[in-house]
Amino acid sequence: MRYYYAIVIGLLLAGFACEKKDRICCALPPVEMVRTQTQCDDVWGYGSTDEETLSRLKTYLAAKNIQLERSALVAAPADPQCKACPCSKGFVFDVWANAKYIDSLKGLGFSIK
């Protein structure tokens, strides 16, 4: 019986581990969002490698107080004939972020996957 009470108290305390304003968000899993990398320069710029490009993205978002749980640059089909600005460069930014950042990421061209 002692263990039962200890477990119940432990679970209750774990529920208060998040800050009050983030309690709803911290209980939810990260949201996956995507954005096609286009022929035009992204506001965070390009790197010479995928890792450098992702690093620039993370740095840019951190400056806007947007924290990512994970990120990846995934190969995607691209039309080799299309060189216009809105055409795909052949990659998609795939990010996972807390739900509280959805609106901010949508403003940067990301959409929920």
MIVO-291502 format. One line per 10 residues: number of its first residue (from 1); their letters; for each residue x, y, z of N, C-alpha, C. Coordinates in steps of 0.2 Angstrom, whole numbers, plus 2048, in hexadecimal, padded with zeros to 3 digits. Layout:
NUM> A> X,Y,Z,X,Y,Z,X,Y,Z; ...
END
This chain:
1> MRYYYAIVIG> 804,7FA,800,800,800,800,804,806,800; 80A,806,804,80F,80C,804,811,80D,7FD; 812,808,7F9,815,809,7F2,810,80C,7EE; 80A,80A,7EF,804,80D,7EB,804,815,7EC; 804,817,7F2,804,81E,7F4,80A,822,7F1; 810,81F,7F1,816,822,7EF,815,823,7E7; 813,81E,7E4,812,81E,7DC,80D,824,7DB; 807,824,7DE,802,829,7DD,805,830,7DE; 809,831,7E4,80C,837,7E5,811,839,7E0; 815,834,7DE,81A,835,7D9,817,838,7D2
11> LLLAGFACEK> 811,834,7D0,80E,836,7CA,80B,83D,7CA; 808,83F,7D0,806,846,7D1,80B,84B,7D1; 811,84A,7D4,816,84E,7D3,819,84F,7CC; 819,84A,7C9,81C,84A,7C2,817,84E,7BD; 811,84E,7BF,80C,852,7BB,80D,85A,7BC; 811,85C,7C2,812,863,7C3,819,865,7C1; 81D,860,7BE,824,861,7BC,824,867,7B7; 81F,868,7B2,820,86D,7AD,81E,873,7B0; 820,879,7AD,81D,87F,7AF,816,880,7AE; 812,883,7B2,80B,884,7B1,809,886,7AA
21> KDRICCALPP> 80C,88B,7A7,80A,88D,7A1,80B,888,79B; 810,883,79C,812,87E,797,80F,877,799; 80B,877,79E,809,870,7A0,806,86C,79A; 801,870,797,7FE,86C,791,803,86A,78C; 807,86F,78A,80C,86D,784,811,868,786; 813,868,78C,819,863,78E,816,85C,78E; 80F,85B,78F,80C,855,78F,80B,852,788; 80B,856,783,80A,854,77C,810,852,779; 810,84D,774,816,84B,770,817,851,76B; 81D,851,769,81F,857,764,81B,856,75E
31> VEMVRTQTQC> 81A,85B,75A,816,85C,754,81B,85B,74E; 81A,857,749,81E,857,744,81C,85C,73E; 820,860,73C,81F,865,737,824,865,731; 822,866,72B,826,866,725,826,86D,721; 82C,86E,71E,82C,873,719,831,872,714; 82E,873,70D,833,871,708,838,876,707; 83E,874,706,844,878,704,843,87A,6FD; 842,881,6FC,841,883,6F5,848,886,6F2; 847,888,6EC,84D,88A,6E8,84F,891,6EB; 84B,895,6EE,84C,89B,6F1,850,89A,6F7
41> DDVWGYGSTD> 854,89F,6F9,857,89E,700,852,89E,706; 853,89A,70A,850,89A,710,852,8A0,715; 84E,8A3,719,851,8A8,71D,856,8A6,722; 857,8A0,723,85D,89D,728,863,89C,723; 862,89C,71D,868,89A,718,869,893,717; 86E,892,713,870,88B,711,877,88A,714; 878,883,715,87F,881,718,882,87D,712; 888,87B,713,88B,877,70E,88A,870,70F; 887,86E,714,885,867,716,87E,867,719; 87A,862,719,874,861,71C,874,863,723
51> EETLSRLKTY> 879,861,726,87A,862,72E,87B,86A,72F; 87E,86D,72B,87F,874,72B,879,878,72A; 875,876,725,86F,879,723,86A,878,729; 86A,872,72C,865,871,732,868,875,738; 86E,876,739,871,87A,73E,86F,881,73D; 86F,884,737,86D,88B,736,865,88C,738; 861,887,736,85A,887,737,859,887,73F; 85C,883,742,85C,883,74A,85E,889,74D; 863,88C,74B,866,892,74D,861,898,74C; 85E,898,746,859,89D,744,853,89C,748
61> LAAKNIQLER> 850,896,749,84A,895,74D,84C,897,755; 851,895,757,853,896,75E,853,89E,75F; 855,8A2,75B,855,8A9,75B,84E,8AC,75B; 849,8A8,759,842,8AA,759,83F,8A6,75F; 843,8A3,763,840,8A0,769,83C,89A,767; 83D,896,762,83A,890,760,83F,88B,761; 83D,886,765,842,880,767,83F,87A,763; 844,876,760,842,870,75C,844,86A,760; 840,865,760,841,85F,764,846,85B,75F; 845,85B,759,849,857,754,848,85B,74D
71> SALVAAPADP> 84D,85A,749,84C,85C,742,850,858,73D; 84E,858,737,851,854,731,850,858,72B; 855,856,726,854,859,71F,853,852,71B; 84D,851,718,84C,84B,715,84B,84C,70E; 84E,848,70A,84E,848,702,847,847,700; 845,84B,6FB,83E,84B,6F8,83F,84C,6F1; 83A,849,6ED,83A,84A,6E6,83A,852,6E4; 83E,853,6DF,83E,85A,6DC,83E,85A,6D4; 83B,85E,6D1,83B,85F,6CA,842,862,6C8; 846,85E,6C4,84C,861,6C3,84C,867,6BD
81> QCKACPCSKG> 846,867,6BA,845,86D,6B5,843,873,6B8; 840,873,6BE,83E,879,6C2,843,87C,6C6; 845,882,6C4,84A,886,6C8,847,88D,6CB; 840,88D,6CA,83D,893,6CD,83D,893,6D5; 83C,899,6D8,83C,89A,6DF,838,895,6E3; 831,893,6E1,82D,88F,6E5,82F,888,6E4; 833,886,6DF,834,87F,6DE,838,87C,6E3; 837,875,6E4,83B,872,6E9,843,871,6E8; 847,871,6ED,84E,870,6EC,850,869,6EC; 84B,865,6EE,84C,85E,6EF,84C,85B,6F6
91> FVFDVWANAK> 84B,860,6FB,84B,85E,702,845,861,706; 843,85E,70B,83E,860,710,841,861,717; 83F,866,71A,841,867,721,83C,864,725; 83E,85F,729,839,85B,72D,83B,85D,734; 836,860,738,838,862,73F,832,860,744; 834,85F,74A,830,85D,74F,831,862,755; 82B,865,756,82B,86A,75B,825,86A,760; 826,86D,766,820,86E,76A,81A,871,767; 814,86F,769,80E,872,766,80E,87A,767; 811,87C,76C,810,884,76C,814,888,767
101> YIDSLKGLGF> 818,884,763,81C,888,75D,818,887,757; 813,883,756,80F,882,750,80E,889,74C; 80B,88D,74F,80A,894,74B,810,897,749; 815,897,74D,81B,89B,74B,81E,897,745; 81E,890,745,821,88D,740,81D,88D,739; 816,88D,73A,812,88E,734,814,895,731; 815,89A,735,817,8A1,732,81D,8A1,72E; 821,89B,72F,828,89B,72C,827,896,726; 821,894,724,820,88F,71F,81F,888,720; 81F,886,727,81F,87F,728,817,87D,729
111> SIK> 816,877,728,80F,874,728,80F,86E,72C; 80A,86C,730,80A,866,734,809,860,72F; 80D,85B,730,80E,855,72C,808,850,72E
END
